[in-house]
Amino acid sequence: MIPEDNRFESDPADALPEDPGLPEGWYADAPDGADPATVERLTELLRGHERAGRGWAGSGEDDVLVEVSEHGLAMRENLVVRDRDGRIQAWGSVHDRAEGRMLFVHIVDRDIDERAADACSDALFTWAEAQARSVGAARGLAEQQIDTGAFADDERQHGWLLDAGFRRVRTWWQMSRSVEAAEAELVPDPARWERKGVVFRLVERQGDGLPDVEDLRAVHDVLEGAFTDHFNSAEETLQEFVHRLREDPGHRWDHWWLAELEDGEPAGALVGTVSESATGPDGSYVSYLGVLESARGRGVATGLLRTIIADAASRGRDRVGLEVDADSPTGADGLYTSMGWGTKYVTESWHRDVTVQ
C-alpha cells in the first residue's frame, strides 16, 4: 500500500531563501539516500544526537533509510547542510504523517562551533516551515502543525525550539521491562489463546505470507477508535497507516495481535516490532496498544501485554519496550508499572502551528 504522491517541495531552492544565512561556502541540498557514504554520515549524526540527548545511541543505518530511501520518500523530504568541504553538518527530515500533522527531524552536528550550529539550525527551521505550508496547501488546510521531538535533557535543542516558536506540549516516558525465559508460559500460546470470553490471536496470514486485509482493517479501526480522544490524535487512512508501519526496520507481520469478544467483534489490538541489538539479545517493542472503550475493564490490555511478553520470551528476547504519555489522564502508566515496566529515559513533543495561506 503506497500512499498518494509526495506533497512536499522536492527542490531545496523552492523551500529556502536565496541566502539562507549559512557560513561562507556552506550550502544546503537534498541527500542521496542511495549513496552509502551519505547514509553512513547521517547515521553518525543521528547517533551523536542521541548520545548528547540521552547518554547512549541506539539507531543504525536502517533507521536513517526509513527517512531517505526511495520508499521512505513517498511521504517524506530531506535536507542536509554541507560545509565548504562538502561534509554534512546538519540534517532535516519532514514526514507527512497524517492530515494536519507533519513530523520534523532536526539534527545538527555536536562538534561544530556555536555560530555555525545556530545558522544550520535556522536553515532547517526555515525549510521545515516552507514544507509545512506546502503539505498544508496540498491537503487544503488553513493551518499545518509541525511536530518534533527532543530528549528531556537536551538543553541545546530546547533553546533552538523555543527561539523558533515551538512550544513544549507533552512528555513521554520511554519504558522497558526485562523478560525471563520462564515467561514464555505466561499464556498458553501467543498465536491464539482465550481468557474470560476474550480471544487473543495473531492477525491471520494468507498463502503469500501477507496478512488478511480484513484483519488489517480491524487493527486499524480499533486503534483509530481507541485513540480518538488521545493527545494529538490525527486520523490516518488504512493506506497511510500500513505504509508507515511497514517502514519500521523492526516490522514483522507476526507481531500484530487482535483481541476479540465472544461474537468475534474486535475489542483491542497490539502492534509490536523487533528491537534489534548489535551487542546482545533482541527485544520486542509495543508500537501500538489500543482497547475500545466498550471493551475496557475486561482485561484486554493486560491480556495483550501478557501475549507480547510471552512471545518475546519464546523467541529468546530479554526485554519489551513501550512509550507512555506521562500526562495522560487514563492512568495507563499504572498498568505498565504493575506489570514490571520502568522508565528508561524521557522524551518530549514540541509543536508549532504554521499558517498555510
FENBELRA-V196149 format. One record per residue. RES is the residue in one small letter. SS is DSSP state (@ for helix, = for strand, . for the rest). PSI is psi in degrees with one decimal (none if undefined). Layout:
# FENBELRA-V196149
res = (RES & RES)
ss = (SS & SS)
psi = (PSI & PSI)
This chain:
# FENBELRA-V196149
res = (m & i & p & e & d & n & r & f & e & s & d & p & a & d & a & l & p & e & d & p & g & l & p & e & g & w & y & a & d & a & p & d & g & a & d & p & a & t & v & e & r & l & t & e & l & l & r & g & h & e & r & a & g & r & g & w & a & g & s & g & e & d & d & v & l & v & e & v & s & e & h & g & l & a & m & r & e & n & l & v & v & r & d & r & d & g & r & i & q & a & w & g & s & v & h & d & r & a & e & g & r & m & l & f & v & h & i & v & d & r & d & i & d & e & r & a & a & d & a & c & s & d & a & l & f & t & w & a & e & a & q & a & r & s & v & g & a & a & r & g & l & a & e & q & q & i & d & t & g & a & f & a & d & d & e & r & q & h & g & w & l & l & d & a & g & f & r & r & v & r & t & w & w & q & m & s & r & s & v & e & a & a & e & a & e & l & v & p & d & p & a & r & w & e & r & k & g & v & v & f & r & l & v & e & r & q & g & d & g & l & p & d & v & e & d & l & r & a & v & h & d & v & l & e & g & a & f & t & d & h & f & n & s & a & e & e & t & l & q & e & f & v & h & r & l & r & e & d & p & g & h & r & w & d & h & w & w & l & a & e & l & e & d & g & e & p & a & g & a & l & v & g & t & v & s & e & s & a & t & g & p & d & g & s & y & v & s & y & l & g & v & l & e & s & a & r & g & r & g & v & a & t & g & l & l & r & t & i & i & a & d & a & a & s & r & g & r & d & r & v & g & l & e & v & d & a & d & s & p & t & g & a & d & g & l & y & t & s & m & g & w & g & t & k & y & v & t & e & s & w & h & r & d & v & t & v & q)
ss = (. & . & . & . & . & . & . & . & . & . & . & @ & @ & @ & . & . & . & . & . & . & . & . & . & . & . & . & = & = & = & . & . & . & . & . & . & @ & @ & @ & @ & @ & @ & @ & @ & @ & @ & @ & @ & @ & @ & @ & @ & @ & @ & @ & . & . & . & . & . & . & @ & @ & @ & @ & @ & @ & @ & @ & . & . & . & @ & @ & @ & . & = & = & = & = & = & = & = & . & . & . & . & . & = & = & = & = & = & = & = & = & = & = & = & . & . & = & = & = & = & = & = & = & = & . & . & . & . & . & @ & @ & @ & @ & @ & @ & @ & @ & @ & @ & @ & @ & @ & @ & @ & @ & @ & @ & @ & @ & @ & @ & @ & @ & @ & . & . & . & . & = & = & = & = & = & = & = & = & = & . & . & . & @ & @ & @ & @ & @ & @ & @ & @ & @ & . & . & . & = & = & = & = & = & = & = & = & = & = & = & = & . & . & @ & @ & @ & @ & @ & . & . & . & . & . & . & = & = & = & = & . & . & = & = & = & = & = & . & . & = & . & . & . & . & . & = & . & @ & @ & @ & @ & @ & @ & @ & @ & @ & @ & @ & @ & @ & @ & . & . & . & . & . & . & . & . & . & . & . & @ & @ & @ & @ & @ & @ & @ & @ & @ & @ & . & . & . & = & = & = & = & = & = & = & = & = & = & . & . & . & . & . & = & = & = & = & = & = & = & = & = & = & . & . & . & . & . & . & . & = & = & = & = & = & = & = & = & = & . & @ & @ & @ & . & . & . & . & @ & @ & @ & @ & @ & @ & @ & @ & @ & @ & @ & @ & @ & @ & @ & . & . & . & . & = & = & = & = & = & = & = & . & . & . & . & . & . & @ & @ & @ & @ & @ & @ & @ & . & . & . & = & = & = & = & = & = & = & = & = & = & = & = & = & = & . & .)
psi = (107.5 & 126.0 & -176.1 & 176.3 & 151.3 & 132.2 & 3.7 & 168.2 & 117.7 & -22.2 & 117.4 & -31.1 & -24.9 & -9.7 & 3.3 & 149.4 & 163.5 & -38.3 & 99.5 & 4.7 & 21.4 & 160.0 & 156.0 & 129.8 & -11.6 & 152.7 & 162.8 & 142.2 & 179.7 & 131.8 & 153.3 & 103.7 & -11.0 & -4.6 & 115.4 & -36.9 & -37.5 & -45.9 & -39.4 & -44.0 & -40.8 & -36.7 & -40.9 & -44.0 & -45.8 & -43.8 & -36.0 & -37.4 & -42.0 & -42.9 & -41.5 & -33.2 & -33.4 & -1.7 & -9.5 & 156.2 & 140.2 & -13.1 & 159.3 & -171.2 & -32.4 & -34.6 & -36.2 & -41.0 & -27.3 & -36.0 & -37.6 & -7.9 & 164.8 & -38.8 & -44.1 & -29.2 & -3.2 & -30.7 & 14.8 & 166.0 & 152.9 & 153.2 & 139.3 & 151.2 & 127.5 & 146.2 & -176.5 & -16.5 & 1.4 & 5.1 & 133.5 & 124.7 & -10.1 & 153.3 & 131.1 & 144.3 & 136.7 & 144.2 & 121.2 & 82.1 & -43.2 & 169.3 & 122.8 & -2.7 & 114.8 & 121.3 & 146.6 & 123.3 & 130.5 & 108.3 & 128.6 & 136.1 & 141.0 & -8.8 & -5.0 & 162.2 & 162.4 & -42.5 & -42.7 & -39.5 & -43.0 & -40.8 & -41.8 & -44.4 & -46.1 & -41.6 & -41.1 & -42.0 & -40.8 & -44.2 & -43.6 & -37.8 & -42.6 & -38.8 & -34.9 & -41.4 & -38.3 & -49.7 & -35.0 & -41.6 & -40.4 & -28.3 & -1.2 & 32.4 & 153.9 & -24.6 & 138.5 & 128.8 & 136.0 & 124.5 & 116.1 & 165.1 & 164.5 & 150.1 & 145.9 & -26.3 & 10.3 & 85.6 & -33.9 & -45.9 & -40.8 & -43.8 & -43.5 & -41.5 & -43.3 & -44.6 & -29.2 & 5.1 & 12.5 & 157.6 & 143.0 & 122.8 & -17.6 & 152.0 & 140.4 & 132.2 & 122.8 & 106.6 & 153.9 & 151.1 & 130.0 & 152.9 & 131.8 & 150.4 & -36.3 & -18.2 & -1.6 & -19.7 & 7.5 & -35.5 & 155.4 & -41.3 & 114.1 & -20.7 & -32.2 & 126.0 & 168.8 & 143.7 & 124.1 & 45.9 & 4.6 & 127.4 & 129.2 & 124.0 & 156.3 & 152.6 & 142.2 & 148.3 & 147.7 & 178.1 & -28.6 & 4.8 & -12.2 & 152.1 & 156.5 & 131.3 & -38.5 & -35.1 & -39.8 & -43.3 & -37.7 & -43.7 & -47.0 & -46.3 & -40.8 & -46.6 & -39.1 & -42.9 & -38.0 & -30.4 & 11.3 & -42.7 & 9.9 & 161.7 & 129.3 & 28.5 & 133.1 & 126.6 & 130.8 & 143.3 & 161.0 & -39.3 & -47.5 & -43.0 & -51.8 & -42.7 & -44.3 & -45.5 & -30.1 & -18.7 & -23.7 & 128.3 & -25.6 & 7.6 & 133.8 & 131.3 & -27.3 & 23.4 & 19.3 & 122.8 & 148.6 & 146.7 & 130.0 & 147.4 & 179.5 & -36.0 & 9.0 & 4.1 & 125.9 & 136.3 & -26.7 & 164.5 & 147.1 & 127.1 & 117.9 & 164.2 & 172.7 & 131.8 & 98.9 & 148.3 & 138.2 & -10.7 & -4.2 & -163.5 & 149.9 & 167.3 & 173.6 & 156.7 & 136.7 & 98.8 & -40.1 & 137.9 & 118.6 & 142.6 & 130.3 & 144.6 & -36.6 & -16.6 & 5.0 & 150.2 & 4.7 & 12.6 & 19.4 & -48.5 & -43.8 & -42.2 & -41.2 & -39.8 & -41.8 & -34.1 & -46.7 & -30.5 & -47.4 & -40.0 & -44.3 & -44.0 & -40.0 & -21.3 & 1.7 & 21.3 & 159.8 & 3.7 & 159.5 & 125.4 & 163.5 & 168.3 & 138.2 & 140.5 & 112.7 & -20.0 & 6.9 & 137.8 & -2.3 & -17.9 & 23.2 & -31.4 & -28.8 & -40.2 & -46.7 & -44.1 & -41.7 & -22.4 & 9.2 & 3.6 & 145.3 & 155.8 & 128.6 & -40.9 & 172.5 & 136.8 & 170.0 & 151.5 & 135.1 & 134.9 & 152.1 & 132.6 & 127.1 & 128.1 & 125.9 & -46.4 & none)
